[in-house]
Amino acid sequence: SSNSVDMRDCIFKGNKAHGFGAALRVQESTTLDMAECTFEGNQANGDGRGGGLALAESVDVRIQESIFSSNSADFGGAIDSLIQVKLTVDGSKFSNNTAGNSGGAYNAANESTTDFNSCDFFENNAGIGGAIATYARCLRGSEKAGG
């Protein structure tokens, strides 16, 4: 069985979790379509993954025209993808996100496929991969990076 979720013009601000997905966790055969959403100041504590958004286990996610700012986690300050995730991000901005370990804005592992199209990455910070860290099969797209 699978789930389908659509989100438009949502704000996730100042949320905290111990573990995965301080603002939102999506997993197990779910399709998520998100547009014009803001993730700001969310924190995944401990060995946390995905300060804004944690994706795991065969999910298909499309994000359009969204903002990820000042989120933090150990892996993937803004977004973390783990285990067969398909992620497409269009026209979105990633700024001032922090990861204690890897992927200040985005961290991908274990057969995740990611496309970034017309995205901006500014002032993100991590031990490994200030903007992006990937341990996955494929990372494609065009983006601007600064900081």
N, CA, C and O atoms as CSV, one atom per row, in Angstrom:
chain,resi,resn,atom,element,x,y,z
A,1,SER,N,N,0.847,-1.188,0.000
A,1,SER,CA,C,0.000,0.000,0.000
A,1,SER,C,C,0.879,1.233,0.000
A,1,SER,O,O,2.026,1.192,0.443
A,2,SER,N,N,0.330,2.337,-0.503
A,2,SER,CA,C,1.113,3.566,-0.566
A,2,SER,C,C,0.254,4.750,-0.152
A,2,SER,O,O,-0.975,4.694,-0.177
A,3,ASN,N,N,0.932,5.814,0.229
A,3,ASN,CA,C,0.281,7.050,0.643
A,3,ASN,C,C,0.668,8.160,-0.312
A,3,ASN,O,O,1.752,8.137,-0.895
A,4,SER,N,N,-0.225,9.141,-0.474
A,4,SER,CA,C,0.049,10.308,-1.296
A,4,SER,C,C,-0.317,11.557,-0.505
A,4,SER,O,O,-1.413,11.658,0.047
A,5,VAL,N,N,0.625,12.516,-0.458
A,5,VAL,CA,C,0.421,13.748,0.306
A,5,VAL,C,C,0.743,14.941,-0.583
A,5,VAL,O,O,1.784,14.962,-1.239
A,6,ASP,N,N,-0.144,15.938,-0.610
A,6,ASP,CA,C,0.087,17.204,-1.307
A,6,ASP,C,C,0.130,18.328,-0.283
A,6,ASP,O,O,-0.730,18.400,0.594
A,7,MET,N,N,1.126,19.207,-0.388
A,7,MET,CA,C,1.247,20.358,0.508
A,7,MET,C,C,1.480,21.608,-0.313
A,7,MET,O,O,2.298,21.608,-1.233
A,8,ARG,N,N,0.765,22.677,0.014
A,8,ARG,CA,C,0.916,23.957,-0.671
A,8,ARG,C,C,0.952,25.077,0.358
A,8,ARG,O,O,0.139,25.113,1.283
A,9,ASP,N,N,1.913,25.999,0.185
A,9,ASP,CA,C,1.974,27.208,1.003
A,9,ASP,C,C,1.937,26.910,2.504
A,9,ASP,O,O,1.166,27.518,3.247
A,10,CYS,N,N,2.781,25.962,2.940
A,10,CYS,CA,C,2.862,25.579,4.353
A,10,CYS,C,C,4.107,26.190,4.993
A,10,CYS,O,O,5.106,26.439,4.319
A,11,ILE,N,N,4.034,26.427,6.293
A,11,ILE,CA,C,5.184,26.919,7.046
A,11,ILE,C,C,5.470,25.949,8.183
A,11,ILE,O,O,4.583,25.616,8.968
A,12,PHE,N,N,6.739,25.494,8.264
A,12,PHE,CA,C,7.220,24.654,9.354
A,12,PHE,C,C,8.326,25.446,10.044
A,12,PHE,O,O,9.406,25.613,9.476
A,13,LYS,N,N,8.082,25.929,11.239
A,13,LYS,CA,C,9.032,26.830,11.894
A,13,LYS,C,C,9.243,26.436,13.356
A,13,LYS,O,O,8.286,26.259,14.111
A,14,GLY,N,N,10.537,26.301,13.746
A,14,GLY,CA,C,10.903,26.082,15.137
A,14,GLY,C,C,10.518,24.733,15.712
A,14,GLY,O,O,10.349,24.610,16.925
A,15,ASN,N,N,10.376,23.723,14.876
A,15,ASN,CA,C,10.038,22.381,15.359
A,15,ASN,C,C,11.297,21.640,15.784
A,15,ASN,O,O,12.384,21.898,15.268
A,16,LYS,N,N,11.140,20.701,16.745
A,16,LYS,CA,C,12.272,19.922,17.236
A,16,LYS,C,C,11.882,18.456,17.331
A,16,LYS,O,O,10.740,18.120,17.644
A,17,ALA,N,N,12.854,17.584,17.055
A,17,ALA,CA,C,12.658,16.144,17.212
A,17,ALA,C,C,13.976,15.522,17.640
A,17,ALA,O,O,15.048,16.042,17.328
A,18,HIS,N,N,13.893,14.422,18.346
A,18,HIS,CA,C,15.080,13.649,18.683
A,18,HIS,C,C,15.114,12.476,17.712
A,18,HIS,O,O,14.463,11.454,17.930
A,19,GLY,N,N,15.876,12.636,16.645
A,19,GLY,CA,C,15.937,11.582,15.643
A,19,GLY,C,C,15.702,12.099,14.245
A,19,GLY,O,O,16.460,12.939,13.759
A,20,PHE,N,N,14.667,11.614,13.592
A,20,PHE,CA,C,14.450,11.863,12.165
A,20,PHE,C,C,13.363,12.897,11.914
A,20,PHE,O,O,12.254,12.779,12.435
A,21,GLY,N,N,13.684,13.918,11.108
A,21,GLY,CA,C,12.673,14.851,10.619
A,21,GLY,C,C,12.063,15.754,11.663
A,21,GLY,O,O,10.972,15.480,12.163
A,22,ALA,N,N,12.756,16.834,11.998
A,22,ALA,CA,C,12.234,17.758,13.012
A,22,ALA,C,C,10.910,18.370,12.585
A,22,ALA,O,O,10.004,18.514,13.406
A,23,ALA,N,N,10.782,18.729,11.322
A,23,ALA,CA,C,9.524,19.307,10.837
A,23,ALA,C,C,8.633,18.245,10.205
A,23,ALA,O,O,7.424,18.225,10.439
A,24,LEU,N,N,9.233,17.356,9.398
A,24,LEU,CA,C,8.425,16.387,8.650
A,24,LEU,C,C,9.251,15.149,8.323
A,24,LEU,O,O,10.390,15.253,7.865
A,25,ARG,N,N,8.669,13.981,8.561
A,25,ARG,CA,C,9.307,12.709,8.205
A,25,ARG,C,C,8.395,11.978,7.223
A,25,ARG,O,O,7.204,11.804,7.483
A,26,VAL,N,N,8.955,11.555,6.100
A,26,VAL,CA,C,8.193,10.858,5.062
A,26,VAL,C,C,8.898,9.535,4.790
A,26,VAL,O,O,10.099,9.512,4.518
A,27,GLN,N,N,8.147,8.421,4.863
A,27,GLN,CA,C,8.791,7.132,4.643
A,27,GLN,C,C,7.815,6.084,4.130
A,27,GLN,O,O,6.603,6.296,4.101
A,28,GLU,N,N,8.372,4.955,3.727
A,28,GLU,CA,C,7.656,3.746,3.340
A,28,GLU,C,C,6.588,3.952,2.272
A,28,GLU,O,O,5.404,4.087,2.577
A,29,SER,N,N,7.019,3.973,1.033
A,29,SER,CA,C,6.118,3.996,-0.130
A,29,SER,C,C,5.153,5.175,-0.135
A,29,SER,O,O,3.967,5.012,-0.419
A,30,THR,N,N,5.659,6.350,0.175
A,30,THR,CA,C,4.846,7.566,0.173
A,30,THR,C,C,5.269,8.468,-0.980
A,30,THR,O,O,6.454,8.563,-1.300
A,31,THR,N,N,4.298,9.130,-1.602
A,31,THR,CA,C,4.555,10.152,-2.604
A,31,THR,C,C,4.183,11.496,-1.996
A,31,THR,O,O,3.073,11.672,-1.495
A,32,LEU,N,N,5.120,12.451,-2.041
A,32,LEU,CA,C,4.892,13.793,-1.498
A,32,LEU,C,C,5.109,14.814,-2.595
A,32,LEU,O,O,6.146,14.811,-3.259
A,33,ASP,N,N,4.133,15.689,-2.788
A,33,ASP,CA,C,4.234,16.800,-3.731
A,33,ASP,C,C,4.067,18.081,-2.930
A,33,ASP,O,O,3.011,18.320,-2.344
A,34,MET,N,N,5.124,18.916,-2.903
A,34,MET,CA,C,5.146,20.101,-2.056
A,34,MET,C,C,5.510,21.332,-2.883
A,34,MET,O,O,6.419,21.275,-3.711
A,35,ALA,N,N,4.804,22.449,-2.664
A,35,ALA,CA,C,5.117,23.691,-3.374
A,35,ALA,C,C,4.937,24.887,-2.457
A,35,ALA,O,O,4.018,24.935,-1.639
A,36,GLU,N,N,5.842,25.859,-2.613
A,36,GLU,CA,C,5.783,27.137,-1.902
A,36,GLU,C,C,5.691,26.958,-0.390
A,36,GLU,O,O,4.905,27.629,0.280
A,37,CYS,N,N,6.504,26.047,0.136
A,37,CYS,CA,C,6.556,25.809,1.577
A,37,CYS,C,C,7.845,26.388,2.161
A,37,CYS,O,O,8.845,26.535,1.459
A,38,THR,N,N,7.809,26.710,3.444
A,38,THR,CA,C,8.961,27.252,4.150
A,38,THR,C,C,9.292,26.370,5.342
A,38,THR,O,O,8.423,26.041,6.151
A,39,PHE,N,N,10.577,25.986,5.441
A,39,PHE,CA,C,11.102,25.248,6.585
A,39,PHE,C,C,12.156,26.143,7.228
A,39,PHE,O,O,13.200,26.398,6.627
A,40,GLU,N,N,11.898,26.617,8.430
A,40,GLU,CA,C,12.807,27.582,9.062
A,40,GLU,C,C,13.036,27.253,10.533
A,40,GLU,O,O,12.089,27.089,11.302
A,41,GLY,N,N,14.324,27.160,10.913
A,41,GLY,CA,C,14.705,27.007,12.309
A,41,GLY,C,C,14.267,25.712,12.960
A,41,GLY,O,O,13.989,25.692,14.159
A,42,ASN,N,N,14.198,24.629,12.202
A,42,ASN,CA,C,13.840,23.321,12.752
A,42,ASN,C,C,15.107,22.569,13.146
A,42,ASN,O,O,16.147,22.733,12.509
A,43,GLN,N,N,15.026,21.730,14.211
A,43,GLN,CA,C,16.212,21.042,14.726
A,43,GLN,C,C,15.931,19.565,14.969
A,43,GLN,O,O,15.032,19.216,15.734
A,44,ALA,N,N,16.708,18.695,14.312
A,44,ALA,CA,C,16.683,17.258,14.604
A,44,ALA,C,C,17.876,16.974,15.510
A,44,ALA,O,O,19.020,16.986,15.056
A,45,ASN,N,N,17.613,16.722,16.775
A,45,ASN,CA,C,18.664,16.588,17.783
A,45,ASN,C,C,19.185,15.155,17.898
A,45,ASN,O,O,18.680,14.242,17.245
A,46,GLY,N,N,20.208,14.976,18.742
A,46,GLY,CA,C,20.831,13.669,18.900
A,46,GLY,C,C,21.591,13.317,17.635
A,46,GLY,O,O,22.321,14.145,17.091
A,47,ASP,N,N,21.420,12.095,17.172
A,47,ASP,CA,C,22.001,11.684,15.887
A,47,ASP,C,C,21.001,11.980,14.782
A,47,ASP,O,O,20.795,11.162,13.885
A,48,GLY,N,N,20.384,13.145,14.848
A,48,GLY,CA,C,19.266,13.513,13.985
A,48,GLY,C,C,19.590,13.569,12.508
A,48,GLY,O,O,20.708,13.887,12.103
A,49,ARG,N,N,18.579,13.249,11.713
A,49,ARG,CA,C,18.668,13.314,10.258
A,49,ARG,C,C,17.527,14.182,9.763
A,49,ARG,O,O,16.377,13.996,10.159
A,50,GLY,N,N,17.853,15.145,8.882
A,50,GLY,CA,C,16.819,15.974,8.277
A,50,GLY,C,C,16.213,16.998,9.212
A,50,GLY,O,O,15.132,16.784,9.762
A,51,GLY,N,N,16.912,18.119,9.393
A,51,GLY,CA,C,16.382,19.181,10.253
A,51,GLY,C,C,15.040,19.689,9.776
A,51,GLY,O,O,14.150,19.954,10.584
A,52,GLY,N,N,14.887,19.827,8.465
A,52,GLY,CA,C,13.599,20.224,7.906
A,52,GLY,C,C,12.775,19.027,7.499
A,52,GLY,O,O,11.597,18.924,7.839
A,53,LEU,N,N,13.405,18.115,6.761
A,53,LEU,CA,C,12.676,17.020,6.130
A,53,LEU,C,C,13.534,15.760,6.111
A,53,LEU,O,O,14.664,15.789,5.623
A,54,ALA,N,N,13.011,14.655,6.635
A,54,ALA,CA,C,13.695,13.361,6.582
A,54,ALA,C,C,12.914,12.425,5.675
A,54,ALA,O,O,11.712,12.230,5.855
A,55,LEU,N,N,13.613,11.841,4.689
A,55,LEU,CA,C,12.990,10.959,3.703
A,55,LEU,C,C,13.639,9.587,3.789
A,55,LEU,O,O,14.866,9.490,3.822
A,56,ALA,N,N,12.834,8.514,3.826
A,56,ALA,CA,C,13.408,7.177,3.940
A,56,ALA,C,C,12.506,6.103,3.346
A,56,ALA,O,O,11.280,6.210,3.365
A,57,GLU,N,N,13.143,5.072,2.822
A,57,GLU,CA,C,12.504,3.827,2.433
A,57,GLU,C,C,11.481,3.961,1.307
A,57,GLU,O,O,10.272,3.944,1.538
A,58,SER,N,N,11.989,4.094,0.096
A,58,SER,CA,C,11.157,4.035,-1.115
A,58,SER,C,C,10.099,5.125,-1.198
A,58,SER,O,O,8.915,4.835,-1.371
A,59,VAL,N,N,10.524,6.377,-1.073
A,59,VAL,CA,C,9.599,7.501,-1.232
A,59,VAL,C,C,9.937,8.277,-2.504
A,59,VAL,O,O,11.069,8.253,-2.987
A,60,ASP,N,N,8.927,8.961,-3.031
A,60,ASP,CA,C,9.066,9.785,-4.231
A,60,ASP,C,C,8.592,11.186,-3.868
A,60,ASP,O,O,7.414,11.392,-3.575
A,61,VAL,N,N,9.513,12.151,-3.887
A,61,VAL,CA,C,9.213,13.500,-3.395
A,61,VAL,C,C,9.549,14.539,-4.452
A,61,VAL,O,O,10.610,14.485,-5.072
A,62,ARG,N,N,8.631,15.494,-4.655
A,62,ARG,CA,C,8.872,16.638,-5.538
A,62,ARG,C,C,8.624,17.907,-4.734
A,62,ARG,O,O,7.560,18.088,-4.142
A,63,ILE,N,N,9.632,18.788,-4.724
A,63,ILE,CA,C,9.555,20.059,-4.003
A,63,ILE,C,C,9.740,21.181,-5.010
A,63,ILE,O,O,10.685,21.161,-5.798
A,64,GLN,N,N,8.835,22.168,-4.987
A,64,GLN,CA,C,8.913,23.296,-5.911
A,64,GLN,C,C,8.835,24.613,-5.152
A,64,GLN,O,O,8.051,24.767,-4.216
A,65,GLU,N,N,9.679,25.571,-5.584
A,65,GLU,CA,C,9.604,26.957,-5.096
A,65,GLU,C,C,9.490,27.042,-3.573
A,65,GLU,O,O,8.642,27.765,-3.050
A,66,SER,N,N,10.342,26.306,-2.870
A,66,SER,CA,C,10.291,26.286,-1.410
A,66,SER,C,C,11.574,26.839,-0.809
A,66,SER,O,O,12.586,26.968,-1.498
A,67,ILE,N,N,11.528,27.166,0.479
A,67,ILE,CA,C,12.653,27.780,1.187
A,67,ILE,C,C,13.022,26.918,2.389
A,67,ILE,O,O,12.160,26.528,3.177
A,68,PHE,N,N,14.324,26.623,2.519
A,68,PHE,CA,C,14.865,25.899,3.665
A,68,PHE,C,C,15.930,26.791,4.292
A,68,PHE,O,O,16.982,27.014,3.692
A,69,SER,N,N,15.669,27.299,5.487
A,69,SER,CA,C,16.563,28.280,6.102
A,69,SER,C,C,16.775,27.984,7.587
A,69,SER,O,O,15.820,27.762,8.332
A,70,SER,N,N,18.052,27.985,8.006
A,70,SER,CA,C,18.431,27.876,9.418
A,70,SER,C,C,17.919,26.611,10.096
A,70,SER,O,O,17.542,26.643,11.267
A,71,ASN,N,N,17.904,25.501,9.367
A,71,ASN,CA,C,17.562,24.201,9.944
A,71,ASN,C,C,18.847,23.487,10.343
A,71,ASN,O,O,19.916,23.802,9.819
A,72,SER,N,N,18.754,22.519,11.273
A,72,SER,CA,C,19.960,21.822,11.702
A,72,SER,C,C,19.684,20.364,12.060
A,72,SER,O,O,18.603,20.004,12.525
A,73,ALA,N,N,20.707,19.538,11.825
A,73,ALA,CA,C,20.679,18.111,12.152
A,73,ALA,C,C,22.109,17.594,12.085
A,73,ALA,O,O,23.010,18.317,11.661
A,74,ASP,N,N,22.322,16.362,12.494
A,74,ASP,CA,C,23.644,15.772,12.365
A,74,ASP,C,C,23.929,15.406,10.901
A,74,ASP,O,O,25.051,15.561,10.419
A,75,PHE,N,N,22.891,14.918,10.204
A,75,PHE,CA,C,22.978,14.587,8.779
A,75,PHE,C,C,21.859,15.307,8.042
A,75,PHE,O,O,20.687,15.155,8.389
A,76,GLY,N,N,22.213,16.092,7.023
A,76,GLY,CA,C,21.195,16.803,6.247
A,76,GLY,C,C,20.512,17.896,7.044
A,76,GLY,O,O,19.400,17.716,7.540
A,77,GLY,N,N,21.185,19.031,7.164
A,77,GLY,CA,C,20.625,20.140,7.944
A,77,GLY,C,C,19.228,20.522,7.511
A,77,GLY,O,O,18.366,20.769,8.355
A,78,ALA,N,N,18.983,20.576,6.198
A,78,ALA,CA,C,17.649,20.881,5.674
A,78,ALA,C,C,16.900,19.604,5.305
A,78,ALA,O,O,15.765,19.399,5.735
A,79,ILE,N,N,17.550,18.729,4.491
A,79,ILE,CA,C,16.904,17.498,4.015
A,79,ILE,C,C,17.885,16.329,4.096
A,79,ILE,O,O,19.059,16.466,3.751
A,80,ASP,N,N,17.393,15.183,4.554
A,80,ASP,CA,C,18.174,13.950,4.542
A,80,ASP,C,C,17.403,12.879,3.782
A,80,ASP,O,O,16.212,12.680,4.022
A,81,SER,N,N,18.083,12.185,2.862
A,81,SER,CA,C,17.485,11.084,2.092
A,81,SER,C,C,18.218,9.798,2.424
A,81,SER,O,O,19.443,9.731,2.327
A,82,LEU,N,N,17.469,8.779,2.814
A,82,LEU,CA,C,18.077,7.526,3.246
A,82,LEU,C,C,17.275,6.344,2.699
A,82,LEU,O,O,16.085,6.225,2.989
A,83,ILE,N,N,17.887,5.501,1.939
A,83,ILE,CA,C,17.332,4.243,1.431
A,83,ILE,C,C,16.305,4.446,0.320
A,83,ILE,O,O,15.123,4.653,0.591
A,84,GLN,N,N,16.752,4.387,-0.906
A,84,GLN,CA,C,15.916,4.397,-2.108
A,84,GLN,C,C,14.902,5.541,-2.156
A,84,GLN,O,O,13.694,5.321,-2.247
A,85,VAL,N,N,15.415,6.740,-2.094
A,85,VAL,CA,C,14.582,7.940,-2.182
A,85,VAL,C,C,14.748,8.551,-3.569
A,85,VAL,O,O,15.865,8.652,-4.077
A,86,LYS,N,N,13.645,8.956,-4.178
A,86,LYS,CA,C,13.691,9.727,-5.420
A,86,LYS,C,C,13.231,11.134,-5.072
A,86,LYS,O,O,12.079,11.341,-4.689
A,87,LEU,N,N,14.140,12.109,-5.208
A,87,LEU,CA,C,13.856,13.496,-4.836
A,87,LEU,C,C,14.105,14.413,-6.024
A,87,LEU,O,O,15.165,14.354,-6.647
A,88,THR,N,N,13.125,15.263,-6.340
A,88,THR,CA,C,13.264,16.301,-7.355
A,88,THR,C,C,12.952,17.634,-6.700
A,88,THR,O,O,11.884,17.813,-6.113
A,89,VAL,N,N,13.901,18.581,-6.803
A,89,VAL,CA,C,13.724,19.905,-6.199
A,89,VAL,C,C,13.886,20.954,-7.293
A,89,VAL,O,O,14.921,21.011,-7.956
A,90,ASP,N,N,12.864,21.783,-7.479
A,90,ASP,CA,C,12.868,22.821,-8.509
A,90,ASP,C,C,12.724,24.206,-7.886
A,90,ASP,O,O,11.857,24.428,-7.041
A,91,GLY,N,N,13.584,25.141,-8.310
A,91,GLY,CA,C,13.449,26.547,-7.954
A,91,GLY,C,C,13.373,26.840,-6.474
A,91,GLY,O,O,12.595,27.696,-6.051
A,92,SER,N,N,14.168,26.143,-5.678
A,92,SER,CA,C,14.121,26.315,-4.223
A,92,SER,C,C,15.418,26.905,-3.692
A,92,SER,O,O,16.450,26.871,-4.362
A,93,LYS,N,N,15.353,27.448,-2.477
A,93,LYS,CA,C,16.498,28.119,-1.865
A,93,LYS,C,C,16.865,27.441,-0.551
A,93,LYS,O,O,15.999,27.118,0.262
A,94,PHE,N,N,18.186,27.230,-0.355
A,94,PHE,CA,C,18.727,26.619,0.847
A,94,PHE,C,C,19.762,27.573,1.432
A,94,PHE,O,O,20.788,27.825,0.799
A,95,SER,N,N,19.516,28.105,2.620
A,95,SER,CA,C,20.470,29.048,3.210
A,95,SER,C,C,20.599,28.846,4.713
A,95,SER,O,O,19.619,28.584,5.411
A,96,ASN,N,N,21.838,28.976,5.196
A,96,ASN,CA,C,22.155,28.939,6.624
A,96,ASN,C,C,21.704,27.669,7.329
A,96,ASN,O,O,21.375,27.706,8.514
A,97,ASN,N,N,21.684,26.549,6.620
A,97,ASN,CA,C,21.394,25.258,7.238
A,97,ASN,C,C,22.699,24.647,7.724
A,97,ASN,O,O,23.758,24.906,7.152
A,98,THR,N,N,22.630,23.831,8.785
A,98,THR,CA,C,23.832,23.293,9.407
A,98,THR,C,C,23.682,21.803,9.695
A,98,THR,O,O,22.644,21.352,10.181
A,99,ALA,N,N,24.741,21.042,9.387
A,99,ALA,CA,C,24.797,19.627,9.755
A,99,ALA,C,C,26.082,19.376,10.529
A,99,ALA,O,O,27.164,19.739,10.066
A,100,GLY,N,N,25.978,18.765,11.693
A,100,GLY,CA,C,27.150,18.454,12.500
A,100,GLY,C,C,28.078,17.475,11.804
A,100,GLY,O,O,29.293,17.533,11.993
A,101,ASN,N,N,27.527,16.578,11.004
A,101,ASN,CA,C,28.326,15.594,10.299
A,101,ASN,C,C,28.407,15.924,8.810
A,101,ASN,O,O,29.415,16.469,8.361
A,102,SER,N,N,27.364,15.603,8.029
A,102,SER,CA,C,27.470,15.804,6.582
A,102,SER,C,C,26.200,16.377,5.965
A,102,SER,O,O,25.085,16.147,6.433
A,103,GLY,N,N,26.423,17.141,4.881
A,103,GLY,CA,C,25.320,17.715,4.118
A,103,GLY,C,C,24.636,18.875,4.809
A,103,GLY,O,O,23.544,18.721,5.355
A,104,GLY,N,N,25.276,20.046,4.789
A,104,GLY,CA,C,24.690,21.223,5.441
A,104,GLY,C,C,23.274,21.497,4.994
A,104,GLY,O,O,22.400,21.757,5.821
A,105,ALA,N,N,23.032,21.441,3.686
A,105,ALA,CA,C,21.674,21.606,3.156
A,105,ALA,C,C,21.046,20.249,2.857
A,105,ALA,O,O,19.882,20.017,3.183
A,106,TYR,N,N,21.824,19.341,2.228
A,106,TYR,CA,C,21.258,18.067,1.779
A,106,TYR,C,C,22.253,16.934,1.940
A,106,TYR,O,O,23.422,17.063,1.575
A,107,ASN,N,N,21.782,15.821,2.491
A,107,ASN,CA,C,22.574,14.609,2.638
A,107,ASN,C,C,21.809,13.446,2.004
A,107,ASN,O,O,20.624,13.256,2.279
A,108,ALA,N,N,22.492,12.664,1.150
A,108,ALA,CA,C,21.847,11.525,0.485
A,108,ALA,C,C,22.678,10.267,0.668
A,108,ALA,O,O,23.905,10.306,0.570
A,109,ALA,N,N,22.006,9.144,0.937
A,109,ALA,CA,C,22.698,7.872,1.115
A,109,ALA,C,C,21.832,6.711,0.638
A,109,ALA,O,O,20.610,6.825,0.543
A,110,ASN,N,N,22.490,5.595,0.342
A,110,ASN,CA,C,21.831,4.324,0.055
A,110,ASN,C,C,20.837,4.371,-1.096
A,110,ASN,O,O,19.625,4.301,-0.895
A,111,GLU,N,N,21.370,4.491,-2.301
A,111,GLU,CA,C,20.599,4.405,-3.534
A,111,GLU,C,C,19.509,5.463,-3.674
A,111,GLU,O,O,18.413,5.171,-4.150
A,112,SER,N,N,19.806,6.670,-3.265
A,112,SER,CA,C,18.893,7.790,-3.490
A,112,SER,C,C,19.232,8.455,-4.821
A,112,SER,O,O,20.404,8.571,-5.181
A,113,THR,N,N,18.208,8.891,-5.549
A,113,THR,CA,C,18.384,9.606,-6.806
A,113,THR,C,C,17.831,11.006,-6.623
A,113,THR,O,O,16.692,11.178,-6.188
A,114,THR,N,N,18.640,12.013,-6.955
A,114,THR,CA,C,18.263,13.395,-6.667
A,114,THR,C,C,18.478,14.284,-7.876
A,114,THR,O,O,19.505,14.194,-8.548
A,115,ASP,N,N,17.503,15.148,-8.152
A,115,ASP,CA,C,17.617,16.178,-9.181
A,115,ASP,C,C,17.367,17.531,-8.542
A,115,ASP,O,O,16.306,17.748,-7.956
A,116,PHE,N,N,18.326,18.452,-8.641
A,116,PHE,CA,C,18.138,19.849,-8.245
A,116,PHE,C,C,18.121,20.676,-9.526
A,116,PHE,O,O,19.058,20.602,-10.321
A,117,ASN,N,N,17.074,21.457,-9.734
A,117,ASN,CA,C,16.946,22.301,-10.917
A,117,ASN,C,C,16.697,23.744,-10.494
A,117,ASN,O,O,15.724,24.025,-9.794
A,118,SER,N,N,17.571,24.666,-10.916
A,118,SER,CA,C,17.441,26.097,-10.606
A,118,SER,C,C,17.293,26.355,-9.112
A,118,SER,O,O,16.425,27.116,-8.686
A,119,CYS,N,N,18.146,25.715,-8.326
A,119,CYS,CA,C,18.141,25.896,-6.870
A,119,CYS,C,C,19.349,26.727,-6.437
A,119,CYS,O,O,20.391,26.702,-7.091
A,120,ASP,N,N,19.205,27.456,-5.340
A,120,ASP,CA,C,20.282,28.268,-4.778
A,120,ASP,C,C,20.689,27.703,-3.427
A,120,ASP,O,O,19.836,27.379,-2.601
A,121,PHE,N,N,22.022,27.583,-3.197
A,121,PHE,CA,C,22.573,27.124,-1.927
A,121,PHE,C,C,23.537,28.194,-1.424
A,121,PHE,O,O,24.561,28.448,-2.059
A,122,PHE,N,N,23.222,28.825,-0.289
A,122,PHE,CA,C,24.064,29.881,0.260
A,122,PHE,C,C,24.275,29.707,1.758
A,122,PHE,O,O,23.328,29.469,2.507
A,123,GLU,N,N,25.539,29.832,2.188
A,123,GLU,CA,C,25.907,29.873,3.602
A,123,GLU,C,C,25.452,28.650,4.392
A,123,GLU,O,O,25.104,28.772,5.566
A,124,ASN,N,N,25.450,27.478,3.768
A,124,ASN,CA,C,25.187,26.233,4.484
A,124,ASN,C,C,26.509,25.709,5.027
A,124,ASN,O,O,27.567,26.043,4.495
A,125,ASN,N,N,26.465,24.889,6.080
A,125,ASN,CA,C,27.681,24.524,6.784
A,125,ASN,C,C,27.595,23.081,7.288
A,125,ASN,O,O,26.552,22.656,7.784
A,126,ALA,N,N,28.694,22.330,7.160
A,126,ALA,CA,C,28.751,20.957,7.675
A,126,ALA,C,C,30.191,20.506,7.796
A,126,ALA,O,O,31.089,21.116,7.216
A,127,GLY,N,N,30.417,19.432,8.555
A,127,GLY,CA,C,31.745,18.839,8.646
A,127,GLY,C,C,32.201,18.321,7.291
A,127,GLY,O,O,33.363,18.486,6.919
A,128,ILE,N,N,31.288,17.692,6.549
A,128,ILE,CA,C,31.550,17.168,5.209
A,128,ILE,C,C,30.445,17.671,4.288
A,128,ILE,O,O,29.265,17.493,4.591
A,129,GLY,N,N,30.806,18.291,3.177
A,129,GLY,CA,C,29.805,18.767,2.218
A,129,GLY,C,C,28.982,19.921,2.753
A,129,GLY,O,O,27.838,19.732,3.167
A,130,GLY,N,N,29.557,21.117,2.746
A,130,GLY,CA,C,28.878,22.293,3.294
A,130,GLY,C,C,27.480,22.489,2.761
A,130,GLY,O,O,26.566,22.794,3.527
A,131,ALA,N,N,27.288,22.320,1.458
A,131,ALA,CA,C,25.952,22.415,0.863
A,131,ALA,C,C,25.352,21.023,0.687
A,131,ALA,O,O,24.233,20.768,1.133
A,132,ILE,N,N,26.095,20.115,0.034
A,132,ILE,CA,C,25.565,18.797,-0.308
A,132,ILE,C,C,26.607,17.716,-0.033
A,132,ILE,O,O,27.785,17.882,-0.350
A,133,ALA,N,N,26.163,16.612,0.558
A,133,ALA,CA,C,26.981,15.405,0.682
A,133,ALA,C,C,26.158,14.255,0.129
A,133,ALA,O,O,24.987,14.094,0.474
A,134,THR,N,N,26.777,13.456,-0.733
A,134,THR,CA,C,26.033,12.332,-1.303
A,134,THR,C,C,26.865,11.058,-1.277
A,134,THR,O,O,28.037,11.042,-1.653
A,135,TYR,N,N,26.230,10.013,-0.830
A,135,TYR,CA,C,26.813,8.678,-0.822
A,135,TYR,C,C,25.864,7.787,-1.618
A,135,TYR,O,O,25.638,6.628,-1.271
A,136,ALA,N,N,25.315,8.352,-2.689
A,136,ALA,CA,C,24.249,7.704,-3.450
A,136,ALA,C,C,24.685,7.482,-4.888
A,136,ALA,O,O,25.784,7.869,-5.284
A,137,ARG,N,N,23.815,6.857,-5.660
A,137,ARG,CA,C,24.125,6.554,-7.054
A,137,ARG,C,C,24.184,7.783,-7.928
A,137,ARG,O,O,25.050,7.878,-8.797
A,138,CYS,N,N,23.278,8.734,-7.721
A,138,CYS,CA,C,23.146,9.782,-8.727
A,138,CYS,C,C,22.737,11.115,-8.115
A,138,CYS,O,O,21.839,11.177,-7.275
A,139,LEU,N,N,23.400,12.165,-8.542
A,139,LEU,CA,C,23.022,13.532,-8.191
A,139,LEU,C,C,23.135,14.335,-9.470
A,139,LEU,O,O,24.208,14.413,-10.069
A,140,ARG,N,N,22.009,14.944,-9.897
A,140,ARG,CA,C,22.004,15.653,-11.174
A,140,ARG,C,C,21.430,17.041,-10.984
A,140,ARG,O,O,20.792,17.334,-9.972
A,141,GLY,N,N,21.667,17.894,-11.976
A,141,GLY,CA,C,20.993,19.186,-11.990
A,141,GLY,C,C,21.956,20.343,-12.008
A,141,GLY,O,O,23.175,20.173,-12.046
A,142,SER,N,N,21.378,21.524,-11.979
A,142,SER,CA,C,22.170,22.743,-11.966
A,142,SER,C,C,21.747,23.572,-10.773
A,142,SER,O,O,20.557,23.724,-10.498
A,143,GLU,N,N,22.707,24.095,-10.083
A,143,GLU,CA,C,22.417,24.919,-8.925
A,143,GLU,C,C,23.524,25.941,-8.736
A,143,GLU,O,O,24.633,25.772,-9.242
A,144,LYS,N,N,23.214,26.998,-8.006
A,144,LYS,CA,C,24.214,28.003,-7.654
A,144,LYS,C,C,24.650,27.718,-6.227
A,144,LYS,O,O,23.842,27.324,-5.386
A,145,ALA,N,N,25.913,27.916,-5.966
A,145,ALA,CA,C,26.409,27.695,-4.616
A,145,ALA,C,C,27.263,28.874,-4.188
A,145,ALA,O,O,27.994,29.449,-4.995
A,146,GLY,N,N,27.169,29.227,-2.928
A,146,GLY,CA,C,27.981,30.303,-2.380
A,146,GLY,C,C,28.254,30.048,-0.920
A,146,GLY,O,O,27.520,29.309,-0.264
A,147,GLY,N,N,29.320,30.662,-0.400
A,147,GLY,CA,C,29.617,30.511,1.022
A,147,GLY,C,C,30.434,29.316,1.235
A,147,GLY,O,O,30.794,29.009,2.371
